[in-house]
Amino acid sequence: VQLQASGGGSVQAGRTLKLSCLASGSIFSAIVLGWYRQAPGNERELVATIRKDGSITYGESVKGRFTISKDSSKNAVYLQMNSLKPEDTAVYYCHYRKNSVSAFWGQGTLVTVSS
């Protein structure tokens, strides 16, 4: 499965962005879809995941501001980011877990938030 992330950019604090991730194959079979991010000098961290059963998990720093969703008809997963903060600046990666041993990462899209 290939993942193509898009929607990143440079915005001022308080603004919104919506990231999209399009999968080359069906997302129906994914057990988990998600977004992670990595800021310079930091480890990659969880932003949000959505499981096959629809359950959602958010990283503590984005709760209440970010919303993950998926559209199986378009093989897409989205991340709506509201009230962006400078500390949200990072490369955002989409993630597709097929099973316990097989997972895929997108190429990343850069989000830069200025104060």
C-alpha positions as CSV (number, residue, x, y, z in Angstrom):
1,V,0.0,0.0,0.0
2,Q,1.3,3.4,-0.9
3,L,0.2,6.5,1.1
4,Q,0.1,10.0,-0.3
5,A,-0.2,12.7,2.3
6,S,-1.1,16.3,1.4
7,G,-2.5,19.5,2.8
8,G,0.5,20.7,4.8
9,G,1.6,24.3,4.7
10,S,2.6,27.4,6.7
11,V,-0.1,29.1,8.8
12,Q,-0.3,31.5,11.7
13,A,-1.2,30.3,15.2
14,G,-4.9,29.9,15.7
15,R,-5.7,29.0,12.0
16,T,-6.7,25.6,10.6
17,L,-5.4,23.1,8.2
18,K,-6.8,19.8,6.9
19,L,-4.5,17.0,6.0
20,S,-5.4,14.2,3.6
21,C,-3.9,10.8,3.1
22,L,-4.9,8.8,0.0
23,A,-4.1,5.1,0.0
24,S,-3.4,3.2,-3.2
25,G,-5.4,0.3,-2.0
26,S,-8.5,-0.2,0.1
27,I,-8.4,1.1,3.6
28,F,-11.2,-1.2,4.6
29,S,-8.8,-3.9,5.6
30,A,-6.6,-1.7,7.7
31,I,-6.9,-2.5,11.4
32,V,-5.6,1.0,12.3
33,L,-5.2,4.2,10.3
34,G,-3.5,7.2,11.8
35,W,-1.4,10.3,11.8
36,Y,1.9,10.7,13.6
37,R,4.2,13.7,13.6
38,Q,7.9,14.4,14.1
39,A,9.4,17.7,15.0
40,P,13.1,18.4,14.5
41,G,15.1,16.7,17.2
42,N,12.1,14.9,18.6
43,E,10.9,11.3,18.2
44,R,7.8,10.5,16.1
45,E,4.7,10.8,18.2
46,L,1.1,9.8,18.0
47,V,-1.3,12.5,16.8
48,A,-4.5,10.4,16.2
49,T,-5.5,6.9,15.2
50,I,-8.8,5.4,14.1
51,R,-9.4,1.7,14.3
52,K,-11.4,-0.6,12.1
53,D,-14.2,-0.6,14.6
54,G,-14.3,3.2,14.5
55,S,-12.7,3.8,17.9
56,I,-10.4,6.9,18.0
57,T,-7.4,7.8,20.0
58,Y,-5.8,11.2,20.2
59,G,-2.4,12.4,21.5
60,E,-2.8,14.5,24.7
61,S,-1.5,17.6,23.1
62,V,-4.1,17.7,20.3
63,K,-7.2,16.6,22.1
64,G,-10.1,18.9,21.5
65,R,-8.3,20.6,18.6
66,F,-7.7,17.9,16.0
67,T,-10.2,15.5,14.4
68,I,-9.4,12.3,12.5
69,S,-11.8,10.8,10.0
70,K,-11.8,8.4,7.2
71,D,-13.7,7.8,4.0
72,S,-13.5,4.2,2.8
73,S,-15.2,5.1,-0.5
74,K,-12.2,7.3,-1.3
75,N,-9.6,5.2,0.5
76,A,-8.7,8.3,2.4
77,V,-8.0,9.4,6.0
78,Y,-8.1,13.0,7.1
79,L,-6.9,15.1,9.9
80,Q,-8.7,18.4,10.6
81,M,-6.4,20.6,12.7
82,N,-8.0,23.6,14.4
83,S,-6.5,26.2,16.7
84,L,-3.0,25.4,15.5
85,K,-0.1,26.3,17.8
86,P,3.6,26.8,17.1
87,E,4.3,23.5,18.9
88,D,2.3,21.7,16.3
89,T,5.0,22.4,13.8
90,A,6.3,19.1,12.5
91,V,6.3,16.7,9.6
92,Y,3.0,14.8,9.7
93,Y,2.9,11.2,8.5
94,C,0.0,9.0,7.8
95,H,0.1,5.4,8.9
96,Y,-1.7,2.3,7.7
97,R,-1.5,-0.9,9.8
98,K,-2.7,-3.9,7.9
99,N,-2.0,-6.5,10.7
100,S,0.4,-7.1,13.6
101,V,3.4,-7.5,11.3
102,S,2.6,-5.3,8.3
103,A,2.4,-1.5,8.3
104,F,3.0,1.4,5.9
105,W,4.0,5.0,6.2
106,G,3.3,7.9,3.9
107,Q,6.1,10.3,2.8
108,G,5.1,13.1,5.2
109,T,3.7,16.6,4.8
110,L,5.2,19.6,6.6
111,V,3.1,21.8,8.8
112,T,4.6,25.0,10.0
113,V,2.8,27.2,12.5
114,S,4.1,30.7,13.3
115,S,3.3,32.8,16.3
